[in-house]
């Protein structure tokens, strides 16, 4: 198997291509399952490398490296979708599409897995088993992973272990540092909610002739905060956030309806906390709405489970990343105290099916001007670290397959 230092050199030599892929994707962000240009770029690149990429699900792509020697199968995931966000980063390669932005770094992930694909193809005769390369859509709406699983992602050949990296911006750590979590639950579950408050619209000068849904919705929003502060176990974790609130189109018109959208996050695999939040959100929304002469509907959708990291695989990952990067890899448990983070990731669906590890790659040091974090319109990612992510994906796959015959 190629030595770690040689692998890093090979990955470093790909840096111009990695940045070209990443910046092209960044200029042309696409969201959800609607990724025609992104998918075309990925399939073209894979085909030029000598792969035969296959469609998987609504918009996913898979390709196989190795298979010439018997062995296990390891999955490497790169997600492809962007956010419905107006970019304000100031990068010279900023989004050319209004209202869409790679504000979570998925363009980085896609480029790194393409880089890993190239290195793996160049060393295909050395692969002791098979590497399945996954390019996934719709992570931001928590639908892409499950769609690909339902379309056979983990079969033909059957996957034995799965790996993902996520870049992080705005961190107080050196750029290029790989963070490896311990085992167990590392990220929260997440689901969407939508509350519709129905009133009776009319002229703004005659509120007495109307039933104002905005007033009711505002009181619902405030009342919901009591679930966190007074009904959930302080030692546990359960949070919900209203991130979108819409009502009306004109300043002098009371609308018929007001809408609220948000997310619920827990670290309870049995979903008991989620069930309590569902019950109390529904009771509070409908009760408060009634008090203000309105009615309310509450809907829950797009559930994504907790991320579960396999302890032995996480141990392997820390060993391999240390071999590859030395002090450039670290156990992130001291940073987190071993507690799950509040963020969510739909690769969690895979983690409930096969042993999985999700690692993080620092892609922007706050002291060097990368001050904003994920999902902010001004977030920037340092793509000089792309080669390290490419090497990390590649070495993780080669090393794990060699050790697990």
N, C-alpha and C positions, 0 to 999 in steps of 0.2 A: 504494500500500500504506500502511496506517496507520503513522504515525510511532511510534518506540519509546516516547516519553514518553506519547503518547496511549494506547497499548496498555497500559502499566503503570497508567495512571489507570483504564482500563476494567476491568482485572483487579482493581484495588484495590476498585472499586465492588462486585465480586462477593464480597468477603470474607465477609459474613454467610452467604451461600448456601454458599460453599466450606466454612466451618466447620460448618454444619449437616449437610452431606453427610458430612463426615469424622467428626464426632462420633456421628452416627447409625450409621455403619458400625462405629465403634470400640465402641459399646455392644453391637453384635450381630455379633461376629466369627464367621466360618465358615471351615472348613479344606478343603484339597484341592479336589476337584471338587464337593463338597456345599455349594453356595452359593446356595440358593434365594432368601433375602431380599436378599442382596447383588445378585444378578443382576436381581431384580425392581426394586430401587431404580435401578440403572443404566438399565435399559430404560425405566422410567417417566420418568426425567429426560430421556433422549434423545428420547423420543416427544414430551414436552411442548415440547422445543426445536424440533421440526419434523423430526426424523430418522425414518428407518424402520430401526430396529436389527434386525440379523439374528443368529440363533444361529450359532455356529461351534464344532464339536467338541462335547465332552461338556457344557461349561458356559460356553464363551466367548461374547462378544458383539462384533460389529463394526458400524460405521456409517461412512458416507461423507459427507465435506463437500467442497463444490466440484464439480468436474466440468463446470462451465458453460463453462470455457475449456479449450482443449487444453493439455496439459502432462504432466509426470511425476507419479508417485504417491509420497507419503511416508507412512510408517506411524508413528503415535504409540502407544506401549504404556503401559497402566496395569494393574498386576497387582492382584488383588482378594482373595486368600486370606490368612488369618491363621495363627497358630501354635497348636499344642496345648500352651499354656502358661498357667499360672494367673497372672493379673495382680496385681501388687502396686504399681502406680504411684501410687495415691492420687488419681488424677484424678477429678474429679466426674462425668465421663462414662466411667468405667471399664467394662470388659466386664461384661455382665449374664449371661454364660454361663460357668459354672464350667469351668475347664480349657482355655479358649480365649482368645486375646489377639492383638490387632494389635501384636505386638512387633517387627515389622520395618518398619512404616510403609506397608504396602500400602493402608491406608485413606487415607493422604495421597495416594498415587499415583492412586488411583481418583478422588478428589475433584479433583485437578489436571487430569486428562484430561477429566473432565466440564466443568470450567471452560473448558478449551481448546475443547471442543466448542461451548460456548455462544458464545464469542467468534468462533470460526470461522463459526458459523451467521450471526452478525450481520454478518460481513464476507465472506459467501460469494461475492458477485459479484466480489470482488477476488482470489480464489484462482486462481492461474494453474496449474491442474492439479487434482489431487485429494489430499485428506488422508484416509487410512484410520485410523479410531480403533479401537484394539484394547483390550478389557477381558479380561484373561487370568486363568484360575483356576490352581490347583495349581503355582504357582512354587516354593513351599517344598519340594515333593517332586519337583521337576524333571521334571514330566510335562505341564504345561499348554501350554507353548510348542510342543512337538513335536506334541501332539494337535491344536492349532489349525493348525499348518503342514500336517499330514496331511489336514486338513479344508478346505484351500484358502485359508488366511489370506493367502498371498503372491500369490494369483491373483485375477482378476476384480474389480477391475483388478490387473494385475501390479505389484507393489511395486518401486520403484527405489531407495529408501533407507529406513532405519529408525532410530528415535530412542527412547531411554528415559532417564528420570531415576530416581535412587534417593535418597531422603532419608537423611541421616546425623545421628545424635544423638551428644551427648557429645563434640563436636569442639572443638578450641582455635582456632576460626575464627568470624568473625561470622555470626550466623544470617542466612540468605538468600543466602549466598555460593554461586555456581555454580562447580563444579570440572570442568574439561574435560580429559580424558586425551589423551595423544598417541596415535599409531597403534600397531598391533600387538596382541599379547596383553596384556590388562589384568587379566583375572581367571582364576583357575585352573579346571580341569575338576573335576568332583566325581562320585563315585558312592558308593552305599551298600554296606556289607558286613554279613553276618549269619553269625556263627559259633555253631553248636550243638554243645555238648559232651555226649556221652551217657555216663552211668555206671550205677550200680545203687543205687537208693535204699533207705532203711531207717531204723531207729530210731537217733536220735542217740547213744544209749548204746552202740551196737555198730558203730563205724566199721569194725572188722575184717571184718564181714559185708557191708559195702557197698563200692561203688566211688564215691568222692566226686568229682562233676563240678565242684564249686566250686573245689576245690584245683587241679585240672587247668586250669580256665578262668583262674584267677588267675595261674598260671605262664605260660599262653599270652599273657595280656595283657602281662606283663612281658617275655617273650621277644620279642614283636613289636616292641618299642622298639629292638631291636638293628638292625632293618632300616634305620631312619633313621640311626642313629649309626655303623653299620659297613658298610653295603652300598650306600647311595645316594651319588652324587657330591656332595660338600659344596658345589660351585659350582652345583648344580642346585636343583630344588625338588620335593619329594615329601613329603607328610605324610599320616599317617592318625591318626584319633582315635576311640577307643571312647567313645561318649557315653551308652551305655545298657548296663547289666549287670544281668541278672535271674536269680535262681535261688531256688527254694523258696518256701514260704508259711508255714512254721512254724519256730520256733527249735530245736525238738527233733527235727527230721526232716531226714535227708540226702536231697535230691531226686534224681530220675533224670537230670535235665538242667540245664544252665546255658547261658544265651544271652547273646551279646554283639552289639551293633549299633554301627556307626560309619560314618565317611566316609573316603574316599581323595581327595586333591587333588594334581594335578600341573599343570605348565604345558608339557606335552609333547604337541603336537597329533598326533604319530604314535603316541602311547600306548605307547612303548617302556618308559618308567618305570612306567606302570600295569601293563604285562605282567609286569615284574620283581616288582613288589609283589604282584600276584596269585599268582605262582608261589611266592614265598617265604612269603607269609602262609599259603598252603595247606600247604606243606611243614612250616612251623614248627607250625601248629595241629595238624596230624595227628601229627607226630612227638612233640610234647610230650604230647598226649593219650595216645598209645600208652605213653609212659614212665610215665604215671600210671594205666595199665590202662583208659583210656577210649578212645572214638573221637570224631572231630570231623568236622563237615560245614561247608564254607565256601561261601557263596553271594555273588555280586556282582550288583547291580541298579541301576536308575535312573541310568544314566550321563548326565552333562551335559558337553558339551565346554568348552574354553577360550573365553572371550569374546575375539573379535578385533575391534578397532576399526579402521575404515577411515581411513587417514591423511588423505586429502583431505577426507573428511566431518568429521573431527575438527578440521581447520584451519578449515573453514567454521563449525563450531559455536563455536569460540573467537572468531572474528570477530563472529559474530552476537550471541553472549552479551555481548561487550564493548560492541557498539553498544547493546544493550538496557540493560545494568546498569553500564556503565563499570567502575570498580574492584571492583564486586560480582561480577565474573567473573575467573577466573584459570586459567592452565595448571597442572594438578596435577602435572606432571612433576617440578618441584623437590621436591615433597612425597614422591614415590615413588621418585625416582632413576631413573625410567623402568622400574622393575621391576614385574611383575604382582603384584597383591594375592592373598592366599590365599582370599578369599571367592569364591563362585561364583554364577552367575545363569543361569537357563535360557533367557533371551533370547539366550544364546550360540548356540542352534540357529539363530535368525534370522541372527545375524552370520556364519554359515557359508554363508548363501544369498544375502544382499544386503548392500551396504555399510551398516554400522551404526555408530552412536556411542552409548555409554552414559555419561551424565553424572551428577554427584552434586550434591545441594542440601543445604546445611548447615541442619539443622532443630533446632538446639539447641546453644547454647554452654555448655560445661562451667562457665564462670564465672558463668553466670546460672541455675545449678541443674539444668541438663540433663546430669547427670553419668554416666548409664548409656548404654551402647551398645546396638545392635540385639540382639535375642533375649534380653535380660535381662528378668525379670519386673517390674523397676522402671523400665524405660525410658520416657521421656516425649519427645514431639515437640512443638516449638513451631509450632502451626498458624497463627501470624501470618504465616508465610512462604508459605502456600499460594498467595496471589495472585502471588507471584514465580515459582513453579513453573508456574502457569497461563499467565502471560505468556511464560515461557521456552519452553514447549511450542508455544504459538501462534506466536510470532515465529520460532522455528526452522523451522516448517513453511512459513509464508508467505514468509520470506526465501529459503529454499533453493529453493522452487518458482519464485520470481521470477527467481532467478539461473541456474537450470538448465533453461531452455526448450529 
